[in-house]
């Protein structure tokens, strides 16, 4: 203790004799003294902890979802080779219960449901809704699923990589590229309407890629027809089919040109790809008016027969229905009740 | 004889102070740990214990009207950052650092004080308040080393040993600061020794 601080007990801890100067200053400064009881603090709610808890729960849920999703994705594609498909046969009489059955490889649906509609599970990757009287036989199951269809109408919904599922019809093959479609087989004519994704028609004469929203027809004696959008003008659709059937009068071509919309440019170009000479030039010219070619496709080259340039026009210049992807078509992978 | 008694008493005070110091720090550490694990009541106890200390730190630098609001600011900031405090025993020093930084921010005008919702009206007369602020202004003109110690002692009513415990200064340093600061203050205020 220094001499300076020897006699300041009052200032130090109030233990010595009261120093009037200290007491006076304490009294003067008393109004500024803080009283915690008069200023109770309101703490914020534990928002941060709650947010962290929510974030943690969300992360766990997302992880579980991811793991489950991955497992489900893998599980959907597992199917033993030539294992039978489950079938649900609609009741013949109203009010009766549907019948469960199975469709083995080589077995005809007619043997199970000769006069009833039925739903066939394509392993775990999709379903076929077959109308009454449909005649189809399973050719193979496993990594690839193949069906031979002779007659009837089917609505197919699939969520699988391209080529996993295909139907063989008298007119040619219908290869799923991942989509929802309706197929009608009547004698040697196969009619296809695509709802989502793309479907390929293919036979000995060639092939045709049909996008969502379009229809096409296939016969065994000619190349599959080009796709025509279902919302195209009836005159346009009729003229296209007439032109493909060999109308050489020029009427069909003229009607095609006058009734085509911008969206029909795909049909115009696919028709042009099969033509040469003045018909091709006419179709290409009309297409160029409706949807000018991109820089990657030279118009003159396309007109004169360069199909590579024509495909670049289609690929780079047209807004086509997207190829099926899980991020767009995830609903197709859900059980049908939950999906469209 | 008087020197002997004084020295003897000083030894007792020192040992008492050390014992109190250790107990207090353990108690505080326990409260801090509870508050860190989400015990809001524990933080409320810490507020009651340290509010005057924080107010004193602020009042040594800022206008008297600003300090009460900033006390809440400091504690709310401490509450949000409490998990970052690794050594619970260092709570007082950590809190003081927040208070000092906050007062610097305030002086730089960077932040706006959020007024307390239910700011109680000062019970004292305007004259008494003005007189108190004049005395405070005199303290604020003193060198840094004395201001905080004098405010804690004369305004907040803490004793020298308590100030030493809170600030981490040695009791002798606090005693010297009090003595010298008070002497300068009396000169400033024209109070006879």
Interface residues (C-beta under 8 A of the other chain):
Chain A: X1 X2 X4 X5 X8 X11 X12 X13 X14 X21 X22 X24 X25 X26 X28 X29 X30 X31 X32 X33 X34 X36 X37 X38 X39 X41 X42 X43 X44 X46 X48 X49
Chain B: X10 X13 X38 X40 X43 X44 X47 X48 X51 X52 X55 X56 X59 X64 X67 X68 X71 X72 X75 X76 X79 X80 X116 X117 X120 X122 X124 X128 X129 X131 X132 X133 X135 X136 X153 X154 X155 X156 X157 X159 X160 X161 X172 X175 X176 X178 X179 X180 X182 X183 X185 X186 X189 X191 X192 X193
